[in-house]
Amino acid sequence: MKKLKYSVLSLLVFAMVACDKKNDNVIKPNVGSNFPQILNLADEGDGEIEDEDKFSFKIELIDRVDPDGEELEGRIVPLKQTVRVHFEVTDHEGFSNLADFIKDAKAFYEIDDCTTSEDENIDLHLEFDKATGKGSVDFPAGVEEIEIEFETDPDLFDDKVLNADDRKLEIKLTSVDAKDEKVVVNTANKFEFEVLDDESIYGKYELDIDDADQFTKFKNLFGLINEDVKGLSADDVEEIEVEFEYGEFKAVVVLKETEEVDECGETETVNKEIEIEGGIEELDIKALEGAVEFADDIEQEDGSEKEFKYSGEFKIVGDKLELTLKGEYDDEETDGITLVLNK
């Protein structure tokens, strides 16, 4: 999911020019409690495989000047009163009627890592008209972020064809019933949801860890950026999964070694994992072969960051993905290495 870079330039300009002139020599910017709160879409987009049955978007308050003066970079200051936020689903492509895709909706917020408002039967009074795409929801006092989840028809787009046309929709905030709160919505930004075609490169793939040549190639490729991967033995590994998601590449090595973790008061035994992630910079998504590139930063011991990059090409043949990549990191690079992955 891509984080949204909100557009509040006009509001910032307003804050700079709306000044309190106490005398000819001192100008105090109109900030702090005089500056309105801003409700914003938390992300700029997301996407799910075509047979997925739900997606969601989030509405959040943006950071502002810390009234306590403790956080120099600012922090989210929750509202003191509940307000009503209006939104609209627009510009859908690849289907005629919104009601054919969206079947239901709900709204909630996170109370803690284990509890949501839905668990506590707290109603945000979500209203959504599938005919018009317009909706509204309560944004409660004391809350930093809420989430609206749509239930979708998993069969509408699920086919065995590589689609050339887009299948997507957009969501934007339109207004807020603020009552006595100093709060506005950012109407300039939008959230775009895309249906991802699993006949393209999107989806999950598995590396055959019993294939010694492929296992060695995986280690040589990603051992460049991960010492744990470099030192792996096939006997250590339960499975290796590679996935292309919306805007992200992910490789997960599931180890045979286990550990106990606490999940909301319950202790579970799970396999340890090594994860490698990178943001997609280039990807041909409407073809059975094409270019791919992903990159990210790795934090160093001194707190600095260094970028890694993998680039190359892919080819889909039946249920197999041939992925040829060349890695670059810290003035080192790999040769072009081809992984053969199973869907």
Secondary structure, 3 states (H helix, E strand, C coil): CEECCCCCHHHHHHHHHCEEECCCCCEEECCHHHCCEEEEECEEEEEEECCCCEEEEEEEECCECCCCCCCCCCECCCCCCCEEEEEEEEEEECCCCHHHHEEEEEEECEEECCEECCCCCCCCCCEECCCCCEEEEEECCCCCEEEEEEEECCCCCCCCCCCCCCCEEEEEEEEEECCCCCEEECCCCCEEEEEECCCCCCEEEEECCCCHHHHHHHHHHHCCCCHHHHCCCHHHEEEEEEEEECCEEEEEEEEEEEEEEEECCEEEEEEEEEEEEEEEEEECCCCCEEEEEEEEEEECCCCCEEEEEEEEEEEEECCEEEEEEEEEECCEECCCEEEEEEC
